Amino acid sequence: LVWLKETNDPGDNECGSAQAPPGSDERMWYETKWCHQCSAGRDYLESGLERPCFDAPFLSILSVVGSFFGLLGTAVYNKYFGNWRYKSIFYFVMLSSCIVSFLDLIWVHRLNVRMGISDKVFLLGQEVIAPIIGRLTAMPVMVLAAQMCPDHVEATLFALLMGISNMSGSTGGYLGVGIIAVLNTYGPRFENLATFVAIRNFASLLPLVLIPYLCPQGSPRSSMQEMQICENKRTQNQSCSVDEADIDLSVISLSSGQITS
């Protein structure tokens, strides 16, 4: 979607030539590398608007900004989401992630240009929001895994988590490639790109139906005993809150102390 000039020499022919005959090596190199000058203004998307174009230093700045705000996402989670229930956290981050991903439709339709927002400003704003949401998505999974992890298998559990994460990413990538093939969304024109982005965004909402069945009761500040009490009550079709579980746990501890004495 983005043209990138890989060399700073305007006369460098490494990127091929737009004037080369169709089918020639120079023309194919030009179309596949997508690295001609941004100022050329010859290339347009399916919408008829000029294709966004950035240089390598700006893309490096984006990477730094994304990493910084990813760290900020960790601080936001620790400060504001520690007392939220796990289910509420997952509902919030998944819905927020879907909403933020719709910014890509603004980008595809070039609505930011029509509103007078430059591509660089728009993309910087997106790089501020997206890493925070991404970190808020990952943190509760890590915290929950740490709470449930038995002793002496921490490394195995971490490796399992990373393996599942990588497998899910690869599976999503393969599914995305299949959808791209069905919609014929290939460069340099990228037809049906908006349809592909919309399908991707709505597909991210599918895990919401699994939250009531897979997420435990309790919050990141709850102990495993409290969450286990709530899970047992839920299997018996009884309502339970973390406060009730804390009271039940206190009663159990008191009873154990009386028996011991």
Secondary structure as UniProt FT lines:
FT   STRAND          3..5
FT   TURN            10..11
FT   HELIX           13..15
FT   TURN            18..19
FT   TURN            22..23
FT   HELIX           25..33
FT   HELIX           38..40
FT   TURN            46..47
FT   STRAND          53..55
FT   HELIX           56..80
FT   TURN            82..83
FT   HELIX           86..101
FT   HELIX           103..108
FT   TURN            109..110
FT   HELIX           111..114
FT   TURN            115..116
FT   HELIX           119..148
FT   TURN            151..152
FT   HELIX           154..183
FT   TURN            187..192
FT   HELIX           193..203
FT   TURN            204..205
FT   HELIX           206..210
FT   HELIX           211..214
FT   TURN            220..221
FT   HELIX           224..235
FT   TURN            236..237
FT   HELIX           242..260
//
